[in-house]
Amino acid sequence: MTTRSRRFYAVFAVLATLCWGAGVTMTKIALQDFPPPQLLIIQLLASVACLLLVALVLGQVPRSMGGTIRVMWLGALEPGLAYFLGLEGLKRVSASEAVVLSSTESVMVVLLAWLIFRQVPKSAAIVLSILGSIGAVLVGGEHWSLGGQSLLGDLLIIGGVLCAAGYVVNSARVSADIEPLPALIGQQLVAIVVALALSWVLADHSSPTVQVGWRGWAMALASGVVQYAAAFWFYLWALKGITTTAAGLCLNLIPVFGLLISMPVLGERLSALQWVGAVVIIVSVAALTWVNDEHASATRKWEQPCATTT
């Protein structure tokens, strides 16, 4: 593949991060008209409709339903629980704070892989994970108070990030055996079921949808298409032409785009201490991606001779 082709696919990776970053601000605005469970259902329905249209146009149907069905349950983790908790947290904190805390996902992926699957990380990865956690505390901890809305919001967002990390850890073990687009549609259908169940259990009739104007509906639908359908679709395209590491490095742009969009649009600001925490998180995540790539490269070099003898 030529350098020009790689740059072409890298553009898709950047577009994916732009969509995820912008999606947080769009969702924050949509939360003014919809409670989180209801908004999640609307966003997922818009996303699935968009993805089905893409699959229909491209003629992408699963060759075997077995692989798709086997990974559909992961949709309960993400976008199901992950985005539900994220929406509940976003309702209580600023969009800029939420997008920075969400960037700790790669840190949690390392920790979960270690705890669940005994994938022992390098010492540098452990140190960087700790630094990322410290950065998260700096971003959210300045104004925490016992029982306060900010503390609850940050904990909900971190819980959502933990669910997303669980999705990544589990899906990484089966990603080679599935077709991305059908699997993504199946997982989002499962997420809709989860969102419907949560909406029923946590029914909130204080903001009935019949009172929402067309602008509120437009923002809810658009945020679903941007954050769920477009972002994931661009990312899948990017992985066709660039390495996972390069795509992972691009993901570090999510908090950057998120802050650049949320601050002027919503008039939000981070304090000096929160900016320090944001920088610590972004740098630790970028370094962590590089450390993981070095470890993976060394593993591949070690295993290659064995693979050729079988």
C-alpha positions in Angstrom: 0.0 0.0 0.0 1.3 3.4 -1.0 1.9 6.3 1.4 -0.9 8.2 -0.3 -3.3 5.3 0.3 -2.4 5.2 4.0 -3.0 8.9 4.3 -6.4 8.4 2.7 -7.4 5.8 5.3 -5.8 7.9 8.1 -8.3 10.6 7.1 -11.1 8.2 8.0 -9.5 7.6 11.4 -9.4 11.3 12.1 -13.0 11.7 10.9 -14.0 9.0 13.4 -12.4 10.8 16.3 -14.0 14.1 15.2 -17.4 12.4 15.2 -16.9 10.9 18.7 -15.6 14.2 20.0 -18.5 16.2 18.4 -21.0 13.6 19.5 -20.5 14.4 23.2 -21.4 18.1 22.7 -24.4 17.1 20.5 -25.6 14.6 23.1 -25.2 17.2 25.9 -27.5 19.5 24.0 -30.0 16.7 23.3 -30.1 15.8 27.0 -31.9 19.1 27.5 -35.0 17.6 25.9 -34.7 13.9 26.6 -33.9 11.7 29.7 -30.9 9.5 29.2 -32.6 6.1 28.6 -35.0 7.7 26.1 -32.3 9.5 24.3 -30.2 6.4 24.0 -33.1 4.5 22.3 -33.6 7.3 19.8 -29.9 7.6 19.1 -29.5 3.8 18.6 -32.6 3.6 16.3 -31.2 6.4 14.2 -27.8 4.7 14.0 -29.1 1.2 13.2 -31.3 2.7 10.4 -28.3 4.5 9.0 -26.1 1.3 9.2 -28.8 -0.9 7.6 -29.0 1.6 4.7 -25.2 1.5 4.3 -25.2 -2.3 4.4 -28.1 -2.4 1.8 -26.3 0.0 -0.6 -23.0 -1.9 -0.3 -24.7 -5.3 -0.4 -22.9 -6.4 2.8 -24.8 -9.3 4.4 -23.3 -11.8 6.8 -22.0 -14.9 5.1 -22.6 -16.8 8.3 -25.0 -15.7 11.1 -23.1 -17.8 13.6 -20.2 -15.4 14.1 -22.5 -12.4 14.2 -24.8 -14.0 16.8 -21.8 -15.0 18.9 -20.7 -11.4 19.4 -24.0 -9.7 19.5 -24.2 -9.9 23.3 -21.2 -7.5 23.5 -23.7 -4.8 22.5 -25.1 -5.0 26.0 -21.7 -3.7 27.2 -21.2 -1.1 24.5 -23.1 0.8 23.4 -25.7 -0.5 25.9 -24.5 0.0 29.4 -21.5 2.1 28.4 -23.5 4.8 26.8 -26.4 4.7 29.2 -24.0 5.3 32.1 -22.2 7.9 30.0 -25.4 9.8 29.3 -26.4 9.7 33.0 -23.0 11.1 33.9 -23.1 13.7 31.1 -26.4 15.0 32.5 -24.5 15.9 35.7 -21.1 17.2 34.5 -19.8 19.4 31.6 -19.2 17.9 28.2 -15.5 19.0 28.3 -15.0 17.1 31.6 -16.9 14.0 30.3 -14.8 13.8 27.1 -11.5 14.0 29.0 -12.6 11.3 31.5 -13.7 9.1 28.6 -10.2 9.1 27.2 -9.1 6.8 30.1 -10.6 3.8 28.2 -7.2 2.5 27.0 -5.9 2.6 30.6 -8.8 0.4 31.7 -8.4 -1.9 28.7 -4.9 -2.7 30.0 -6.1 -3.3 33.5 -9.0 -5.5 32.5 -6.9 -7.6 30.2 -4.6 -8.1 33.1 -7.3 -9.0 35.7 -9.6 -11.1 33.5 -7.3 -12.8 30.9 -4.0 -12.7 32.8 -2.4 -10.7 30.0 0.4 -9.3 32.2 1.3 -5.7 31.0 4.8 -4.3 30.8 6.0 -2.3 33.8 5.8 0.9 31.7 2.2 0.1 30.9 1.4 -0.2 34.6 3.1 3.1 35.3 1.3 4.9 32.5 -2.1 3.4 33.7 -1.5 4.8 37.1 -0.6 8.2 35.6 -3.8 8.2 33.5 -5.8 7.4 36.7 -4.1 10.4 38.5 -5.1 12.6 35.5 -8.7 11.5 35.8 -8.7 12.4 39.5 -7.3 15.8 38.6 -9.9 16.4 36.0 -12.9 15.5 38.2 -11.6 15.8 41.7 -11.2 19.5 42.1 -14.9 20.1 42.7 -16.0 16.7 44.1 -18.1 16.8 47.2 -19.4 13.8 49.1 -22.7 12.9 47.5 -22.5 15.8 45.1 -23.8 15.7 41.5 -20.3 16.1 40.1 -18.9 13.2 42.0 -21.9 11.0 40.9 -21.6 12.2 37.3 -17.8 11.4 37.1 -18.4 8.0 38.7 -21.1 7.2 36.2 -18.9 8.2 33.3 -16.0 6.1 34.6 -18.4 3.2 35.0 -19.4 3.6 31.4 -15.8 3.7 30.3 -15.2 0.5 32.2 -18.0 -1.2 30.3 -16.5 0.1 27.0 -13.1 -1.3 28.0 -14.8 -4.7 28.8 -16.3 -4.6 25.3 -12.8 -3.9 23.7 -11.1 -6.7 25.7 -13.7 -9.3 24.8 -14.2 -8.3 21.2 -10.5 -8.2 20.5 -10.4 -12.0 21.1 -13.0 -12.7 18.3 -12.5 -9.7 16.0 -10.7 -11.8 13.3 -13.7 -14.2 12.9 -16.5 -11.6 12.4 -17.7 -9.3 9.7 -17.6 -5.8 11.2 -20.7 -4.1 9.8 -23.2 -6.9 10.4 -21.7 -7.5 13.9 -22.0 -3.7 14.6 -25.7 -3.7 13.6 -26.4 -6.8 15.7 -24.7 -5.3 18.7 -26.6 -2.1 18.4 -29.9 -4.0 18.2 -29.0 -5.7 21.5 -28.1 -2.3 22.9 -31.6 -1.1 22.0 -33.1 -4.0 24.0 -30.9 -3.0 26.9 -31.9 0.6 26.6 -35.6 -0.3 26.4 -35.3 -2.4 29.6 -33.5 0.4 31.4 -36.1 2.9 30.2 -38.9 0.7 31.6 -37.2 0.2 34.9 -36.1 3.8 35.3 -39.2 5.4 33.7 -39.0 9.2 33.8 -42.3 10.9 32.8 -41.1 14.4 33.7 -40.0 15.1 30.1 -42.5 13.5 27.7 -41.3 13.4 24.1 -44.5 14.9 22.7 -43.4 18.3 24.1 -40.1 18.2 22.3 -39.8 20.5 19.3 -38.4 19.6 16.0 -34.9 21.0 16.9 -34.7 18.7 19.9 -35.7 15.7 17.8 -33.2 16.7 15.0 -30.3 17.0 17.5 -31.2 13.6 19.1 -31.3 11.8 15.7 -28.2 13.6 14.4 -26.2 12.8 17.5 -27.1 9.1 17.1 -26.0 9.1 13.4 -22.8 11.0 14.2 -21.7 9.3 17.4 -22.8 5.7 16.7 -23.1 5.1 13.0 -20.6 7.5 11.3 -17.9 7.3 13.9 -17.8 3.5 14.0 -18.2 3.3 10.2 -15.3 5.7 9.6 -13.2 3.8 12.1 -13.9 0.4 10.4 -12.8 2.0 7.1 -9.6 3.3 8.7 -8.6 -0.1 9.9 -8.7 -1.4 6.3 -5.6 0.7 5.5 -3.7 1.6 8.6 -2.4 -0.3 11.6 -4.3 -0.7 14.8 -1.6 1.3 16.5 -2.0 4.2 14.1 -5.7 4.1 14.6 -5.3 4.0 18.3 -3.0 7.0 18.3 -5.7 8.9 16.3 -8.2 8.1 19.1 -6.1 10.4 21.3 -7.6 13.2 19.3 -11.1 12.6 20.8 -10.6 14.7 23.9 -8.9 17.4 21.8 -11.8 17.6 19.4 -14.2 17.3 22.3 -12.7 20.2 24.1 -12.4 22.4 21.0 -16.0 21.9 20.2 -17.7 21.9 23.6 -16.0 25.0 24.9 -17.1 27.5 22.3 -20.5 25.8 21.7 -21.5 25.3 25.3 -19.3 28.0 26.9 -17.5 25.5 29.1 -14.1 26.0 30.7 -11.6 23.8 32.5 -9.6 25.1 35.4 -5.8 25.1 35.4 -5.7 21.9 37.5 -8.2 20.2 35.2 -6.0 21.2 32.2 -3.0 19.6 33.9 -5.1 16.4 34.3 -6.2 16.5 30.7 -2.7 16.7 29.5 -1.6 13.9 31.8 -4.4 11.7 30.4 -3.7 12.4 26.8 0.1 11.9 27.1 -0.2 8.7 29.1 -2.7 7.3 26.6 -0.5 8.1 23.7 2.5 6.6 25.4 0.5 3.6 26.4 -0.5 2.9 22.8 3.2 3.0 21.8 4.2 0.7 24.6 1.5 -1.8 23.7 2.6 -1.8 20.1 6.2 -2.5 21.0 5.0 -5.4 23.1 2.8 -6.8 20.3 5.6 -6.4 17.8 8.1 -8.3 20.0 5.5 -11.1 20.5 4.9 -11.4 16.8 8.6 -11.7 16.1 9.0 -14.3 18.8 6.0 -16.4 17.5 6.7 -16.1 13.8 9.3 -19.0 13.5 6.9 -21.3 15.4 4.1 -20.4 13.1 6.0 -21.4 10.0 6.8 -24.8 11.3 3.3 -25.9 11.8 
